[in-house]
Amino acid sequence: MGFAPGAAVRVKNDWPETRGPCHIRTPHYLRGRAGTVQRALGAFPNPEDLAFARPAPLRALYHVRFDQPAVWQQGKPGDELMVEIFEHWLEPA
């Protein structure tokens, strides 16, 4: 797995849905946002391929923590959002 707990990451600011039909498991509101890896969850078949009955390589999945006020402009300091994100959507921050 490529990211250790505590690693600063950014969700790729990519919009594959503008290039044609696709299935995306990464919330659009997190694209381009920075977070922190909390833990690796293992490797699983890529659901973005499974949705189209394509061969699905195993992809690492992580719990990534985001500061809630930075994402939704509401909440108080210390409020968090925890999201499962596949490694191919993450890059070092």
C-alpha positions in Angstrom: 0.0 0.0 0.0 1.3 3.4 -0.9 0.2 5.7 2.0 0.9 5.3 5.7 -1.4 6.5 8.5 -0.8 10.2 9.0 0.2 10.8 5.4 -1.1 14.1 4.0 -3.0 13.4 0.7 -5.1 15.3 -1.8 -8.0 13.8 -3.7 -7.2 14.2 -7.4 -9.1 17.0 -9.1 -10.2 14.7 -11.9 -13.6 14.6 -13.6 -13.8 11.4 -15.7 -17.6 11.8 -16.0 -16.9 14.6 -18.5 -15.1 12.1 -20.7 -17.9 9.6 -21.1 -19.9 7.0 -19.1 -18.3 6.0 -15.9 -19.0 4.9 -12.3 -17.2 6.9 -9.6 -16.9 6.0 -6.0 -15.2 9.3 -4.9 -17.5 12.1 -3.8 -17.3 15.1 -6.1 -17.2 17.5 -3.2 -13.8 16.1 -2.1 -12.0 16.4 -5.4 -9.0 18.7 -5.0 -9.3 18.7 -1.2 -6.5 17.8 1.2 -7.0 15.2 4.0 -5.0 12.8 6.2 -4.8 9.0 5.8 -6.1 7.4 9.0 -5.7 3.7 8.0 -5.3 1.3 5.2 -8.3 -1.0 4.8 -6.9 -3.6 2.4 -7.1 -4.1 -1.3 -10.3 -4.7 -3.2 -11.5 -5.1 -6.8 -11.9 -1.6 -8.3 -15.7 -0.9 -8.3 -15.3 1.6 -11.1 -14.5 -1.4 -13.4 -16.9 -3.8 -11.8 -19.8 -1.5 -12.6 -19.1 -2.1 -16.3 -18.2 -5.9 -16.0 -14.6 -5.1 -16.8 -11.7 -6.9 -15.2 -11.1 -5.2 -11.9 -7.6 -4.9 -10.5 -7.2 -4.8 -6.8 -6.9 -1.3 -5.5 -5.8 -0.2 -2.0 -8.6 1.5 0.0 -8.1 4.0 2.8 -10.0 5.8 5.5 -9.1 9.5 4.9 -10.0 12.3 7.3 -11.0 15.7 6.2 -11.8 18.8 8.3 -15.5 19.3 8.0 -15.5 23.2 8.1 -13.1 23.3 5.1 -15.3 20.9 3.1 -18.8 22.3 3.8 -18.1 25.7 5.4 -20.0 24.7 8.5 -19.3 23.1 11.8 -16.7 23.9 14.4 -12.9 23.4 14.5 -12.3 19.7 15.2 -15.3 18.4 13.3 -14.3 15.7 10.9 -15.4 13.8 7.9 -14.1 10.3 7.4 -14.4 8.8 3.9 -13.3 5.6 2.2 -11.2 6.5 -0.9 -9.3 4.2 -3.3 -5.6 4.9 -3.8 -5.9 5.7 -7.5 -7.8 8.8 -6.4 -5.2 10.0 -4.0 -1.9 11.9 -4.5 0.6 13.3 -1.9 -0.4 16.7 -0.6 
